[in-house]
Amino acid sequence: MSVCLGLECAACFGCVHWVWKRCTYIGAYDSENWPPAMEEDFNPIPRICGGLLAVYEKDIGDPEYAPPEEYRVLPECVVKYVSYEDAEKNTPPYMIYVDKAHKEVVMSMRGLNLKHGHNYKVLLDNRLGMQMFDGGFVHHGLLKAATWMLKREGETLRNLLDQLGHDYSLVFAGHSLGSGIAALMTIIVVNHLDEFGNIPRSQVRCYAVAPARCMSLNLAVKYADVINSVILQDDFLPRTPTPLEHIFGSIFCLPCLLFFTCLRDTLKQDKRKLRDPRRLYAPGRMYHIVERKFCRCGRFPPEVKTAIPVEGRFEHIVLSCNATSDHAILWIEREAKKALELMKQAGRSDTQQLEKRMSRKESLQQEHRIALEKAVTLQVPHAVDPDEEEPDVASTSGAKSGQTNWDDLVEKLFVKNSSGRLKLKKDIVVE
């Protein structure tokens, strides 16, 4: 009898300890040891959020949720807008526009719309470990959507870059569902820069706002120099490690999914998570906007932390009443704008700011290299050793290493014309 009582007490104590640990965990803990973001690194993000807001508008000329004038997309700058009907149920609506002030060609994609069932089909088209790609795993449905968009808009992007000149950058931006598509498009473009006027890798950027977990850890770290993820405090989606097909169920019972996810990930050791090559993560470099603190009510002046994490890449669901509201692009745009203004004010009073800016580029490259080295040290599956020569993407084989055969992928994506140059195919199917 005493043994049973002791076991019951131990079980109750364990449950209470788990509940206390989960309920007191806040989003700010994910990045508490990260360094603060620099103004010049974070500067494009509020502007990109303004472009994403424009995709949600019914009338860009008369926006319902107008961002500040400097972040607003003017109708005359829009090259193409594709609605749900025009997208033929393959992707969410998106827009291509030219930002002449910052010399950028931008493709922006909106997120999931609960009224359109074909968006769910993109999420549901996946199984854990179903799609190998570039030495890792990615979400199958998002990859199909990315290749469809490249097929449809690749020529438009190339023509714009040719007309505007080599000093223009190519930017992919997406919110929620669109963030995963944008990230995977960026990876394909970076590996086929010759098809986009030989634009330098440094002039290709992706901003995944409230990102979906769409690629394995080695890819998330490998492309951290071109892909940036923006997360507001407690946003649930970057922290949801279940396959994205389960998000459909969470729409109807989000608390149930969050509780189940918290329990499963608490019991699963972090080392096992790192060793699983199929586990998907939010992509690239992380920018975490923090504005709430433990046991303190209200929103505080937002601060931005940034890093290329290998361990602790938003692994814990936050049981917060703001978990869904922090996912909204409107709130992210507003808080990002406030954070940038605070950075500018701090920069004006910092006499060493110029020196910091001069060394920032080198520190970013060094940080990316350190993240790659740490991935190798932790034996992250398929991680690339930065001291070894990168394999040629056109000749990698999937037979032994688990990598996508890029010869097969190129055949699916491109076809040679009469002059010997590769062109995007009209009909693309990613198997």
N, C-alpha and C positions, 0 to 999 in steps of 0.2 A: 504493500500500500504506500509506504514512504517513498519507494522508488518511483512509482507512478506519479506521486505528488511532486517529486523533485523534477521529473521529466516535464510535467505540465508547467511548473514554475520556470524552468529553463526555456521552454517554448514560448511562454508569455513574455519573458524578458527579451528573448530574441526578436519577437514581433514588435514589441514596444520600441526597442532600440532601432529596428529597421524603419519604423514609421517616423520616429524622431529624426533619424538621419535624413530620410527623404523629404520630410516636410520642412526641415530647416535648411535644405540645400537651395541656394538661389543662383540665378544665371550668372551673377557677377563672379562667382567662384571659378567658373571655367577659364577666365582670363586674368585672374588676380595677379599672376606672376609674369604676365606679358608686358613688354615695354609699351609706352604710349605711342600712338601713331603720329607721324610728322604731317604738318600742314600740306606740303607739296604732294605727299602720297595720297592723302585722303581727299584732296581738293576736287578730283573729278566725280566723286561719288554722289554728292547732292545733285549735281547737274545730270548725271546718268539717271538718278531716281526721277528727276523731272521729266526726262524723256520717256521713262516707263509709265509715268502717270498719263502721258499723252496718249499711249496706246489704249488706255481704259476709257478715254473720252469719246462721246458720240460725235462731238463737233470740236475739232482742235481749235478752230477760230474762236469759239465761245466756250472755253473749258469750264466745267463745273467745279473742279478742284484745281484751281490755277496755282502753280508754283510761282516763286518770285520771277520777275521779268528776265533776269539773267539765266534762269534755268528753263525757261519756257521754249517749247518747240513751235516755231512759227509755221503756218501752213505753206508758205512759199519754200521752206526748206525741205519739205517732205517729198521724197522721190516716189515712194510707193507705200500704200497702206493696204493690207490684206485682211479682210474680215473673215468671220467663221465660214461663210458661204464660199468665199474665194479660196480658203485654205483646204477645201474639199475634205474636211474632217481629219486631216493629217496632223495639224498643229494648231495651237492657239493663234489668235490674231497677232500680227506683227507689223512693224513699220520700219522702213528704211529712210533715213534722212541724213542730210549733210550739215554738219556744224562747222561753218566756215571760220568762226571766231577761234575755234580750237583746232581746226584742220583735222576733222575726224569724219569718217563715214561710219554711221552707227546703224546697227540693226537691233531693234528692241522688240522683245516678246513679252506678252502679258502672261499671267498665271492662270490657274485652274478656275473655270467657271462652273458652278454647281448645276447650272441649267442645261449644260451641253454634255450629253452622255458620252460623246466621242472623246472628250478629254479623259474620261475614266479609262477608255480603251488603251490609251497611251500608257497610263500607269499600270494597268492590269497585264500588259504585254511583257511579262518578265517573270522569271524564276531565279532564285538565288544561284549564281554561278552559271546562268544560261548563256550569257554573251561574253566571250573572250575578245579582248581588243587591246592592241598595242602593249602586250605584256601584262595585262591586268584584266579586270572584269568591269563591265559597265552595265547600266540599265538598258535592256534590249529595246523597249518601246521608245525611250528617249533617243537612242542611237538611230532608230529607223526614222524618227521625226527629223533629226539633225541631217541625215543624208538626203531626205526628201527636200528639205529647205535648201541645201547646197545645190541640188539638181535644179531647183526652180529659180533660185536667186543668185547662183554663182556667177553667171554671166553679167548680171546687173552690177554686182559688186566689183567685178574686174573692170567693167567699162567705166564705172565711177572713179576707180583708182587711176586708170589710164588718163581720164580727162582732167582730173584735179591735180595730178602731179605726184611725185614720189615722196613729198613731205607730208602727205596725208596719212593718218593712221586708220586702221580698220578695227572697229570696236563692236563686240557682241555683248548685249545686255539682256538679262531676263529676270523675271520675278517668279518665284515659286516653281511651278511646272516649267515655265519658260527658261528658268535658270539652268536646269539640267540640259535642255536642248542647246542653249548658248554655249555651255561649257564643252559639250562634245563636238559642236561645230568648230570651236576654237582649236581643239586638239587635231581635228582633221586638217584644218587650214594650215596650222603650224607645220604639219608634216608634209604639206604640199604647197609651199610658198611659191614655187615656180608657176603654179596655176593662177596666182594672184599678183602677177607683175613682179615677182621676186621681191616682194615687200619684206623688209627685215623683220625678224622675229620680234624685235623690240618695239615694232610699230603695230603689233597685234595685241589686243587686250580683250579680256572678258570680265564682266562684272556680274556675278551671280548674287542677286539680292534675295534674301530669305531662301537660301538654296536648298534644293532637294539633294538627298544623298544619292549620287549617281555614278560614282566610280570608286574603284578599290584604292587602298591607301597608297600604294606605290605610285599610281597615276596622280592622285591628289597632291602628292609631294613633288613629283617630277615636273608638273606643269604649274608650279606655284609662282613662277616668274611671269606668267602671262594671264593666269586666272586669279581673280580676287573674289572672295565671298564676303558678303556684308550681312551681319546678323544683329538684330536688335534684342538685347537683354535675354528674354525667356522664350523666344520663338521655338515652337515645338518641332517644326519640320526638320531643321538641321540636326536635331537630337534624336530623331526617330530612326533607330537602327533596323527596324523591321523592314522587309522588302516593301517597296512602294505600293505593291498591289494591296497591302493591308490598310493603306490610307483610306481606301474606299469604305471599309468598315468603320474607320474612326470618324467619318463624317456623321454617322448615326450614333456612335457611342464613343466619343473621344475620351471621356474619363476612364472607360473600361480599357481602352487601348493603352492609355498612359500608365494606368496601374499595372497592367500585365507587363508592359515594357520595363517599367521600373523594377518589378520583382525579378524578371528574367535576367536583366543586365546586372542587378545587384549580386545575384548568385553566380553569374558567369565571370570568371577571372579576366582581368585586363590582358594578361599574357595570351590567353586563348583568343581574345578578340583580335589582337595584333597578328596572331599566327594564321588567322582565317583569310585566305586571299580573296574569297568571294564577298566578304563584308564590304558594303558600300559606305562611302563617306561624302561629306560636303567637300567641294573641290577647292584646291589652290590655297593661296594666302588668305588668312582670316582677319577680318576687321570686326571687332565686337564692340557695339555701342552699349555702354553701361550707364543706367540712369536711376536705378533703385538699389537700396542697400538693405541689409538684414535688420528686421525689427524697426524699420524707419518708414513712416508713411509718406506717400507722395513721390513725385518725380524730382530728381535732383539735376543740376546742370550736367548734361551728358558728357562723358569722356570716352575716348576711343582707344582700345588696346589692339595691338596687331602682332601676329606671329605666323610662322609656318610650323604648326605643331605636328608631331608624329604621335606621341602619346597624348591622351586627353583631348582628342579632337571632338569636343562636344559630345561626350559619351553618355551623359546623364540627363534623362528627362527631368524637367523642372515642374513640380506640381504647383503651378501658379495660375491665378485667375487671369493673368496677362499672356498666357502661353499662345493664345490664338490672336489676340489684338496686336501683339508684337510682330505678327506675321504680315500685317496690312502694309501695303506699299505707301499709303498716305502717312502713316505714323513714322515709318522708316525715313521717308523724305524729310519730314519736319524735324525729326531728331538729328538726322545727319546734318541738316542745315545749321541747327543750333550748335552742334559740336564743332563744325568748321568755323563758325564765327568766334567761338571761344578759343580755338587754336590760333586764329588770326590776331586776336587781342593779346594772347600770351606771347606770340611771336614779335609783336611790336615792342614789347618791353624786355625782350631777351636780346642782349647785346651779342651773344654767341650764336644767334640763329643762322647767320650767314655761313659760319664755319660748319655748323651742323648740316646745312643744306649741301655744301660742297662734298662732304664725306658720305652723304646718305646713299648715293648710288652704289658705292663700293660696299657699304654695309649690307644693302639689300642682296647683292650678289653673294656675299659671304654668308649671310643668313640662309640663303637657299642651299648653298653647298653644305653647310652644317646640317641642315635638315635631311639632305640626301645621305650624308655620312651616318647620321643617327639611324635612319631607316635601315641601312646596311648593318649597323651594329646590333640593332634589335632583331635582325633577321626577318624583316618584313618580306613576305613572299614576293619574288620578282622585282625587288628593289634594284636600282641601277647604281653600281659603284661609281661615284663621280671621278675617281682616279683612273677608271678604265674608259676606253674609247666607247662612245655611244654606238650601239648597233645600227646599221643602216636599215631604216624602216622599210625599204623596198625589198630587203632580202631576209628579214627575220622569219623564222619558221616556228610554227606552233606545235610541231611534233613532240619536242622534248621539253621546251621551256614554258609551254602554256601560252606563248605569245600568238597574237593574230598573225596569220600569214599575209604580209602586206602586198604580195603579188596578187593574191586573190582579192584583197580589198580594193586595190587599184583597178583591177579588172571590173569589179562591180561598180565603182564610182566613175571611172574615166574611160574614154576611148580616144585613140589617136586619129587626128585628121590627116588630110593629104600632105601637109607640111611636116608631119611627124610630131606636132604638139598634142598634148593631152587636152581633151575637152570633157566636161561633165556629161555623163549619159542622161538621156531623157527619162529612162525608166530604171529606178534603183530599187533593189530588194536586198536588205541585209538579213542574212539567214542566221 
